[in-house]
């Protein structure tokens, strides 16, 4: 069996699907784009998305000639508020995108019932949720399709990368056409990605992580290295050159190695999340309720703080590594969002949370230092 087929088979074991339903790409956002293009929709048709996501999601929608329509989120789940979804459906709506934010899946059955009522397609954004379950079924099992990311800080990593799982066989022939249009990564791109993967393994630790992330983001935004976000993805809605790109053997080999750690990491993520919930609950602060744990892998643990800049400065001084998802309702864009059809005033919950949120680490073997840090700075936490 080739490494490519073996990689698909290992992914399929986790998602509990046929490996032939899996389609691999250079980045996860490309999977969303290919799915939307395969539906043969009309220019300006609408896709409902949460008003709290990464900018690459509305980008993929706009690249496909469609329009993102946002729905505000629940302050408990950070996913779309189910009570608001039906109000967002118009005669141009064609797709509902169901996101599992930070690894939490919620209200999927109700979303799918709404989609069936209005004859809409559905796709799960599982970029945070690979390896997790919703009501006993693997994330990605419920909709016409699901897309996943294997970027640096996702449930398992290939540096950059992602894939689509297609559950609706009626779309298969159209999707295969776009499969045939994928371009291959260049030798230089593969070499550079391999170098980044090696550097991460050899040089990154709890002391160097934050500095590495800052430098990496700066270089990727200026297109000086292969990054999660190219510069044009952050300041334009024009389809970048060479967007529809295939996966490389470098990513496949990295994915095979990384998948071996998935179960251990997901157990550790939940273990640390429970400790954070118990602590925050005891201090009467905002926490993720235990009732949500069965459907949550806790790729990130959300923490609401009073002054995020100050909180990050304190954390950096104490070598506590915090995540910054979502600095903005369309992360990481902090300027005008109108280019992506987003008006902050229309989504007060998403906008308010994006001003307060930080992420606690969940993959660390010992979180006692983090808990101590939280206790010493409890007055900074909402």
N, C-alpha and C positions, 0 to 999 in steps of 0.2 A: 504493500500500500504506500502510495506517495505521501510525503509530509502534508501536502494540501488536503488530501482526502482524510488523513488521520486527524488533522486539525478540525476539519468539519465534523468528524465523528465524535471528537471529544466535546465540542460545543453542543452537539446534538444530545449527548448523554445528559448534560446539565438541563437543557431546555425540554428534553424528552420529546424530540421530534425526529423526523426523517432528515438525514444529512443533505438530501437532495433539495430540501426547502431552504437551504442556507446559501446566501450569496455574499461574497466577501469584497471589501472595498478599501481603498487607501485611507479613507476617513469615514466615521459613522454617519456624518451629515449627508454624505453622498448616497447612502442607502435610502434616506428619506427622500431625497431628490429623485432617485430612480423610481421609487414607488409611486410618487406623485405623477411623474412623467408617464408612467405605464398605465395610468387611469384614463389617458386621452381626454382630459378635461378642457374646458374652454378658457380662453384668456380672461382673467378677472374673477373666475370662480373662487369660492372662499373656503378657507381651512380654519377651523376653530382650534385655538391653542391657548394654553394658560398664559396669563399676563405676568409670568414669573419664570423666565427660561433663559437659555443662552441665545445670543443673537444669531448663531448659526442656524437655528431652527427657522425663524422667519426668513432668513436669507435663502435657505433651500426652497421654501415655499415661493418666494418672489422669483428666484431663478427659474422655477418651473412655470412662471407666468401666472401665478395665482396670488391671492390676497390673504394675508393672515388676519383673522378676527380674534381679538383677545377676550378672555373671560377672567375676571378677578378670582383670587384664590381664597381658600379657607385658611384662617390663622392657625388652625389645629393641624392640618395636613400639608400645607404649602402646595397643594394641588388645586385644580379648578374647583370652585364652589359649585356643587352639583345643582343647587337651586337657581343658578344663573345661566346654565348652559343652554336650556331650551330657548330662553329669551334672545340668545345670540344667533339662533338659526334663522336664516333668511332663504329666499327662493334661489340664491346663488350658492348656498352652502353645499359642499360636496363631501367634506372629510371632517372628522373629529380626531384630533390628536390627543391621546391620553398619556400624560406624563407621570412617571413615578419619581417624584422629587426627593433627592437624597437617598433614594432606594425604597421609598414608601409608595406602595400601590393602594389606591382607594377608589371606591365607587365605580369600578369597571363595569359591573353588570348593569348598573343604571345607565351608564354612558352608552353601552351597547344597545340597550333597549330603546334609548332615544334615537340612536342611529338607525335602528331597524324601523322605527316609527316613521322617520323622514327619508328612508332609503338612502342613507349616507354610508360612505366607507369609514372604517376606523383603523387607526394605527397606534400602537403603543410606543411611546418614547421610553425605551428601557436602557437608556445610556447610563443611568445610575443604578439599575436594578438587576443586572445579570446574576443569576444564581439565587435570586429571591423568589418568593411565592406569594400569590394572592389567593386567599381562601383555599389553600391546598394545591393549587395548580401553578406551574412555573410561570414567572413573568414572561409575557410574550405569547401566551397561549390563547388569548381571548379575542383578538381582533383580526382583521383581514391580513395584517402584517405587523411586524415589530422591528424596530431598528435599535442597534446596540453600538456603543462606543468602546474601543479598547485603547483610548488615549492614556497618557501617563498616570493619571490619578483615578482611573475607573476601576470597577470590581476586579478585573484582571487586565494586564497591560501588554501591548505590543509597541509601545512608544507612541505611535499614532496608528489609527486603524478603526475598523468597524465592520458591521455586517447587517444584513437584512434577513429576517425569517418570514417567508411568505406562507400564509395559511389559506389564502383564497386562490385556488388553482385556476379560476377564470382569468386571472391577471397574468398567468405564467407566460403565455406566448408573447405578450407585449413586453413583459419584463426582460425576456430573453433577447429581444432586439437590442435593448439598451446594454445588456451584458456584452453583446458583440461589439459595442461601440467603445468599450473601456480602453484607455491607453495604458501602456505599461510604464511603471516607474523607470527612470533612467538609472544607469549604473552609478552615477554620482549621487543621486537621491538615496539609493540603497546603501551606498558607502557611508554617507553622512548620517543616515538614520542608525546604522550599526554603530557608528562612533558615539552617537548620543546615548544609545542604550548601554554601551560599555562605560561611558563616563558616569552615567547615573549609578551604575552598579559599583564602580570603584571610588567615586568621589563624594557621593551625596550621603549625608548623615544628618542627625537632628541639629547640628551646629551650622551646617552649610546649606540646608534645604531652602530656607527662605531667600537667601542671596541668589542661589542657583535659579529659583523660580523667577525672580525679578529680571535677571540677566536673560534667561531663556525667553520670557515674554517680550522683552524689548527687541531682541534679535529676530524673533519670529514675526513680530509686527512689521519690521522693516525688511522682511524677506531675506535676511542674511543667513538664516538657518531654516531647516524644516521644522515648522512649529504647528501647534494646535490651530492657531488662527493666522492666516496670511494677512498682510496689511490691508488689502482691498476688501477683506471680509468685515473689517471694522469701520470702514468709512465709505462704503459703496454698496449698492444693491445690484451691481452688474456681475453677471456670471463670470468668475475668474477663468483664465485660460487653464486648460488641463485639469479641470475640476473632476470630470468623470474618469477617475483613475482606479486601476486595479490594485489589489494587494500585492506585496512583494514577498519573496521567500524569507527575507529578514524578519518581517512581521509574523509570518507563519511559524517560524522556528521559535521566536520569542513568545508567541502565544501558547505554544505547546508546553513550554517550560513554566510559564506563568499560571496556566490552568491548574497545575499540580498543587498550587498553594491556595486555591480558591476556597475550598471548604474550611480550611484552618482559619483563613482570614475572615470569612463570613461569621464564623463562631466568635472570633475575637472581637469583631465589630459589634456584635450584639451584646457580648459580655461587657464591653466598655460603655456602650450606650445605656445599659441597665444601671451601671454605677452612676453615670451622669444624671439619669432620670431620678434615681433615688436621692441623690444629693440635692438637686435643684428643687425637687418636690419638698424635701425637708426644710428648705430655706424659703418656701413660698414664692419661688421664681417660675418663669415660664419653662415648661419641660414637655417632652414627648410622652404622651400618656401610654401606660403599659398595654392598654387595649389595642394599640396600633402595632405592637411588637411583632405579632405573628406575620404581618404583611410588610415588614420593614427589614432591609439588610443593613441600614445605617452606614452607607458609604461615607456620609458626613453626619455629624450630630449638630443640629442648628441651635445656636445660642443667641438670644437677643440681649443687646447691650445698650447702655445709655449714650456712650460716646465711643464710636467704633475706632476712630483714629487713636484716641488716647489708650483704649484697651489694647490695640495692636502694639503700640509703643511699649506698654508695660510688659506684654507677653514677650516681645522681642528681647527686652532687657533681661528677662528670666529664661531665655532659650526655650520658650513654649511655642511650638509650631501650630499656628491657627490657619484655617482655610478662609478664603474670602468669597465663596459663593453665597449670595449674589450681590455684588456691589451695586447693582442696578437691576431693575426689572427685566432688562435685556442685557444680561451680563456679557462682557464687561464694559459696555458702552455707558459712560456717565454724562455724556453731553446730550444734545437734542436727539430724541428718538423718533421724530416724525418721519424720517426716511423709511422707517420700518412700519409706518401706519400706527404708531403707538403714541397715545396721549396719557401722560401720567395721571392727570386729574380724573380720568375715568375709572382708574383701578386703585382706589385708596388703600386697600389692604396690601396688595403687592408693593405699592410704592412705599408705604410705611415700613414694611418689613425689610425691604431692601436698604433702608437707611440704618437699620439696627442690627442686621444679622452678621454673625461670624460662625465659623465651624470648628467644633472641637475634634481633635484627631481620634479616630476609632481603630486604627491598625497598630497602635503601640502595644507592646507586650505588657507594659506596666504603666497604668495611668495615675498612680498616686501623686506624682508631681503636678499633673494637671488639676487634680482635685484639690490639692493644697493651694495651687495658684487661684483657683476659683474661690476657695474659702477666704483667702487673704484679700481678694478683690470683689467680694460679694456685693459691695455698694455700687459697683459699676454695672451690675447685671439686672435686667428687667424681669 
